[in-house]
């Protein structure tokens, strides 16, 4: 029977009892015939193992492997060693497949197009709301024209759970997950995609990923692993001359994870500072700029670090000192901040809400006009707070700087995430 396994789904499980049944229901409902489900209980202390046993008793496709807690990368590697499938997929224990034909569609695409990798877009579940992931929007658009795509044209690093990988390719190239407790999956994905070279992409979102707040995912030790993963991908990008990957990894360091790094790392943390300096040397080499200082390291080495230790208090003081300000962004993060300002009697300070593109005239949020820089007639010395998702920070900040708007700050992403959702 095992020689007929088409897809092995590898599920690392650690204290996931609250979501595990939804996860297992979704994978057991997959229509593909040759399926094995490998669950690695990574030292759970809740009822996860009991749930796994119950499901395994009624579905002989499920195999349970127990190990001492070693982290998700180690658990996935254990699953890879045990897998018998022609292809492998990775499912996190708090996520689920949206469509019962998900694996069947991906497997069919791999076989029809003779590729070692096929992927699909994800959906994200944040605080009970499911939204589309736009990270691979350019891939999705290209797939509408070409059935086979070249990874070198995209060089993405996120979204591996939406992909199916040839087990023979992974074994032949010796591609596994590093033993990091954070940021191990981007390291795996870029190496697997580079080895595959080409891939196919299914024009459907087949996987739902639960997104916890960033602060809940990190400790000082996990920030160390984050830095090692970022270093590894920056180094890989330099070695393979993958400029897009390098730019993306640097953006993640300097913007997406900036707040987390600044909160957890101090000048006394020798290991983390050493990693940041190693990364900085690598960046200086690639950018050919010996004076460059990556943003988290600059923050930690300067008095800006003190600002983040008492962020909310310092931010409110900074806002009160201004006659007025503009808020850049009208999405979920910005609306949460608007509610925060309203609750703290500071909303009157916001003169306008800036958006990159305006679809219609006369838009207002809480009585505040919404418009582009030009329509709102923002002056170059006006104070602007950027309140968007972290992945957009660099693009917006650089765009403002290029247009002469030099008085802009980025709202702390951890602070914004922890604010309650805005009504409506």
GIMO-V924751 format. One record per residue. N is the residue number from 1. RES is the residue in one small letter. PHI is phi in whole degrees, -180 to 180 (NA if undefined). OMEGA is omega in whole degrees, 0 to 359 (999 if undefined). D_LAST is the distance of its C-alpha to the last C-alpha in Angstrom with 1 decimal. Layout:
n/res/phi/omega/d_last
N/RES/PHI/OMEGA/D_LAST
N/RES/PHI/OMEGA/D_LAST
This chain:
n/res/phi/omega/d_last
1/x/NA/185/52.0
2/x/-66/177/50.5
3/x/-69/179/52.2
4/x/-99/180/50.0
5/x/-71/179/46.7
6/x/-86/183/44.6
7/x/-135/170/41.5
8/x/-104/176/41.2
9/x/-100/183/37.7
10/x/-105/184/37.8
11/x/-123/172/35.4
12/x/-75/184/35.7
13/x/-125/174/34.7
14/x/-143/178/34.3
15/x/47/184/32.8
16/x/-110/187/30.3
17/x/-54/184/30.9
18/x/-67/184/27.3
19/x/-114/193/26.4
20/x/-63/181/30.0
21/x/-64/177/30.3
22/x/-61/178/27.4
23/x/-61/183/29.0
24/x/-67/177/32.5
25/x/-59/183/31.5
26/x/-70/181/30.1
27/x/-81/178/33.2
28/x/-68/181/35.6
29/x/-86/181/34.2
30/x/-66/186/35.1
31/x/-77/183/37.5
32/x/-61/187/39.7
33/x/-77/185/43.1
34/x/-86/186/44.5
35/x/-122/167/41.9
36/x/-124/184/42.4
37/x/-121/184/39.7
38/x/-106/181/40.7
39/x/-105/179/38.9
40/x/-101/177/39.9
41/x/-78/188/39.4
42/x/-91/177/39.3
43/x/75/181/40.5
44/x/-61/178/37.6
45/x/-116/177/38.0
46/x/-100/182/35.5
47/x/-92/183/36.0
48/x/-58/183/35.3
49/x/-65/177/39.1
50/x/-62/178/39.3
51/x/-65/179/36.5
52/x/-60/181/38.2
53/x/-62/181/41.6
54/x/-62/179/40.2
55/x/-70/181/38.8
56/x/-66/180/42.0
57/x/-68/182/44.2
58/x/-108/178/42.7
59/x/-143/186/42.2
60/x/-76/174/45.2
61/x/-80/183/43.3
62/x/-90/173/41.7
63/x/-117/180/43.7
64/x/-110/175/43.0
65/x/-124/180/44.3
66/x/-108/176/44.1
67/x/-149/174/44.6
68/x/-65/184/44.2
69/x/-58/183/41.0
70/x/-133/180/41.4
71/x/99/185/37.9
72/x/-65/179/36.1
73/x/-63/178/38.3
74/x/-63/180/41.4
75/x/-64/179/40.1
76/x/-66/178/39.3
77/x/-63/177/42.8
78/x/-62/177/44.3
79/x/-63/178/42.6
80/x/-62/180/43.9
81/x/-67/183/47.4
82/x/-90/188/47.2
83/x/-66/178/45.6
84/x/-117/186/47.8
85/x/-72/174/45.5
86/x/-65/177/46.2
87/x/-127/177/42.6
88/x/-125/174/40.3
89/x/-131/181/36.5
90/x/-120/181/34.5
91/x/-127/177/31.8
92/x/-80/189/30.1
93/x/-69/177/30.1
94/x/-103/178/26.4
95/x/-107/178/25.6
96/x/-160/174/26.5
97/x/-81/183/27.7
98/x/-80/189/25.3
99/x/-126/179/28.3
100/x/-66/179/31.6
101/x/-102/186/33.5
102/x/-54/184/32.0
103/x/-69/179/35.3
104/x/-63/179/37.4
105/x/-64/181/35.8
106/x/-65/179/36.2
107/x/-63/180/39.8
108/x/-63/178/40.8
109/x/-63/179/39.6
110/x/-61/183/41.6
111/x/-70/182/44.7
112/x/-66/184/44.5
113/x/-100/177/44.1
114/x/54/178/46.4
115/x/-120/180/44.1
116/x/-89/182/43.6
117/x/-142/172/39.9
118/x/-140/183/37.1
119/x/-133/175/33.3
120/x/-147/179/30.0
121/x/-74/177/26.4
122/x/-107/163/24.1
123/x/-117/181/20.6
124/x/-110/177/18.7
125/x/-113/180/17.0
126/x/-120/176/15.0
127/x/49/175/13.6
128/x/84/182/13.6
129/x/-112/179/12.0
130/x/-94/179/14.9
131/x/-131/178/15.2
132/x/-77/172/18.4
133/x/-87/181/20.7
134/x/-102/184/22.0
135/x/-57/183/24.9
136/x/-106/182/27.5
137/x/-60/180/26.3
138/x/-69/176/29.8
139/x/-67/180/31.5
140/x/-60/179/29.8
141/x/-65/180/30.7
142/x/-66/182/34.3
143/x/-69/177/34.6
144/x/-72/181/34.2
145/x/-107/184/37.5
146/x/-122/179/39.4
147/x/-76/179/39.8
148/x/-121/183/41.1
149/x/-116/178/39.5
150/x/-99/181/41.0
151/x/-61/181/39.2
152/x/-59/181/40.9
153/x/-81/186/38.8
154/x/-123/175/35.4
155/x/58/178/36.2
156/x/-73/183/32.8
157/x/-128/180/32.6
158/x/-116/171/29.5
159/x/101/187/28.7
160/x/-63/182/32.0
161/x/-70/176/30.7
162/x/-89/186/30.1
163/x/-117/172/33.8
164/x/-114/184/37.1
165/x/-122/174/40.1
166/x/-65/180/43.9
167/x/-66/179/45.3
168/x/-62/178/48.7
169/x/-64/181/47.2
170/x/-61/180/45.6
171/x/-67/182/48.8
172/x/-64/180/51.0
173/x/-92/180/49.1
174/x/55/181/48.7
175/x/-96/178/44.9
176/x/-135/177/43.3
177/x/-91/172/40.5
178/x/-65/186/41.5
179/x/-82/177/41.5
180/x/-93/178/38.5
181/x/-91/172/35.8
182/x/-143/175/33.3
183/x/65/176/33.2
184/x/-81/184/35.9
185/x/-74/174/34.2
186/x/-63/178/34.0
187/x/-64/177/37.7
188/x/-65/188/38.4
189/x/-62/185/36.5
190/x/-67/179/38.0
191/x/-74/177/41.5
192/x/-66/181/41.1
193/x/-69/178/39.8
194/x/-64/179/42.6
195/x/-66/180/45.1
196/x/-70/180/43.9
197/x/78/179/43.9
198/x/-125/184/42.4
199/x/-157/173/39.7
200/x/-114/184/37.9
201/x/-138/182/34.2
202/x/-89/184/32.6
203/x/-80/178/30.0
204/x/-161/176/27.6
205/x/-92/189/25.2
206/x/-110/190/27.1
207/x/-136/177/25.9
208/x/-112/183/22.8
209/x/-111/175/22.8
210/x/-75/183/21.0
211/x/-115/175/20.1
212/x/-77/175/20.8
213/x/-65/184/20.2
214/x/-63/183/23.0
215/x/-62/182/24.5
216/x/-72/184/25.0
217/x/-92/191/27.0
218/x/-125/167/29.6
219/x/-132/178/32.7
220/x/-60/180/35.5
221/x/-66/180/37.4
222/x/-71/174/34.6
223/x/-66/175/34.2
224/x/-60/178/37.9
225/x/-64/175/37.4
226/x/-56/180/34.5
227/x/-63/178/37.0
228/x/-67/178/39.7
229/x/-66/177/37.5
230/x/-64/176/36.5
231/x/-59/182/40.2
232/x/-62/181/41.3
233/x/-72/175/39.0
234/x/-64/179/40.0
235/x/-66/179/43.6
236/x/-63/180/43.4
237/x/-63/178/41.8
238/x/-65/182/44.7
239/x/-61/184/47.3
240/x/-94/180/46.2
241/x/57/180/45.4
242/x/-102/187/41.8
243/x/-64/181/40.4
244/x/-64/179/36.8
245/x/-63/179/36.6
246/x/-62/180/38.0
247/x/-62/179/35.5
248/x/-65/181/32.6
249/x/-65/178/34.0
250/x/-68/176/34.6
251/x/-61/181/31.0
252/x/-64/178/29.9
253/x/-65/191/32.4
254/x/-87/183/31.7
255/x/-130/185/27.9
256/x/-61/182/26.1
257/x/-108/182/28.1
258/x/-56/184/29.3
259/x/-63/180/27.4
260/x/-62/181/28.5
261/x/-63/182/32.0
262/x/-65/180/32.2
263/x/-75/188/31.0
264/x/-99/186/33.4
265/x/-110/175/36.5
266/x/-120/183/38.9
267/x/-64/180/42.2
268/x/-81/183/44.1
269/x/-84/189/42.6
270/x/-60/183/45.5
271/x/-64/181/44.3
272/x/-68/179/40.9
273/x/-66/177/42.5
274/x/-61/178/45.2
275/x/-64/179/42.6
276/x/-64/178/40.8
277/x/-69/176/44.1
278/x/-62/177/45.1
279/x/-63/182/42.0
280/x/-63/178/42.6
281/x/-63/179/46.1
282/x/-64/180/45.0
283/x/-65/178/42.5
284/x/-59/180/45.1
285/x/-64/182/47.5
286/x/-68/181/45.2
287/x/-81/182/44.1
288/x/56/183/47.7
289/x/-142/183/46.6
290/x/-68/183/48.4
291/x/-94/185/46.4
292/x/-68/177/42.9
293/x/-132/183/41.0
294/x/-62/190/37.8
295/x/-58/180/34.9
296/x/-62/180/34.6
297/x/-66/177/38.3
298/x/-61/179/38.3
299/x/-62/184/35.7
300/x/-67/182/37.7
301/x/-80/184/41.0
302/x/-115/179/39.8
303/x/-74/176/38.5
304/x/-58/179/34.9
305/x/-57/181/34.9
306/x/-62/179/35.0
307/x/-61/183/31.8
308/x/-77/178/29.9
309/x/-68/179/31.6
310/x/-131/193/29.8
311/x/-61/186/26.9
312/x/-61/180/24.4
313/x/-61/181/27.3
314/x/-68/179/28.7
315/x/-64/180/25.5
316/x/-62/177/24.8
317/x/-63/180/28.5
318/x/-66/179/28.3
319/x/-67/181/25.4
320/x/-65/180/27.2
321/x/-75/182/30.3
322/x/-94/174/28.8
323/x/-67/177/29.0
324/x/-163/177/25.8
325/x/-151/173/24.1
326/x/-115/175/22.0
327/x/-105/179/19.1
328/x/-95/179/19.5
329/x/121/179/16.4
330/x/-129/181/13.0
331/x/-87/185/11.6
332/x/-61/180/9.9
333/x/-63/181/12.9
334/x/-64/181/13.0
335/x/-67/175/9.5
336/x/-63/180/10.6
337/x/-69/177/13.8
338/x/-61/177/12.6
339/x/-62/179/11.2
340/x/-61/179/14.6
341/x/-63/179/16.5
342/x/-63/181/15.1
343/x/-66/182/16.0
344/x/-104/176/19.3
345/x/53/179/20.1
346/x/-124/185/20.4
347/x/-65/180/17.8
348/x/-64/179/20.7
349/x/-75/184/22.3
350/x/-85/182/20.0
351/x/-84/181/21.9
352/x/-166/178/20.0
353/x/-114/186/17.6
354/x/-90/172/19.8
355/x/-127/182/19.2
356/x/-70/179/22.0
357/x/-136/181/21.8
358/x/-111/184/20.5
359/x/-88/179/20.0
360/x/-153/180/20.1
361/x/-81/173/21.1
362/x/72/179/19.4
363/x/-88/179/16.0
364/x/-139/171/14.4
365/x/-127/183/11.6
366/x/53/179/12.0
367/x/78/181/15.3
368/x/-98/181/16.4
369/x/-66/179/18.1
370/x/-114/180/17.2
371/x/-174/176/20.3
372/x/-75/177/23.0
373/x/-54/183/25.6
374/x/-70/183/28.0
375/x/-67/178/25.9
376/x/-82/180/24.8
377/x/56/178/28.4
378/x/-72/179/27.9
379/x/-85/185/31.3
380/x/-65/179/32.6
381/x/-100/176/33.0
382/x/-70/181/29.5
383/x/-85/182/27.6
384/x/-125/173/24.7
385/x/-106/181/22.4
386/x/-91/185/21.3
387/x/-122/180/17.8
388/x/-119/172/17.6
389/x/-63/187/18.5
390/x/-60/183/22.1
391/x/-69/179/23.6
392/x/-98/187/23.0
393/x/-58/185/24.4
394/x/-62/182/28.0
395/x/-60/181/27.5
396/x/-69/181/25.5
397/x/-62/180/27.9
398/x/-64/179/31.0
399/x/-65/177/29.9
400/x/-63/180/29.4
401/x/-61/181/32.7
402/x/-66/179/34.5
403/x/-94/176/33.4
404/x/91/178/34.7
405/x/-88/188/31.6
406/x/-94/184/33.1
407/x/-113/183/31.0
408/x/-123/174/27.9
409/x/-123/178/26.6
410/x/-103/177/24.4
411/x/-65/182/21.8
412/x/-62/185/22.8
413/x/-68/178/20.9
414/x/-67/177/21.7
415/x/-59/181/20.4
416/x/-65/181/17.0
417/x/-60/186/16.8
418/x/-82/176/17.6
419/x/-72/177/14.8
420/x/-66/179/12.1
421/x/-64/176/8.7
422/x/-74/178/6.4
423/x/-67/178/3.8
424/x/76/999/0.0
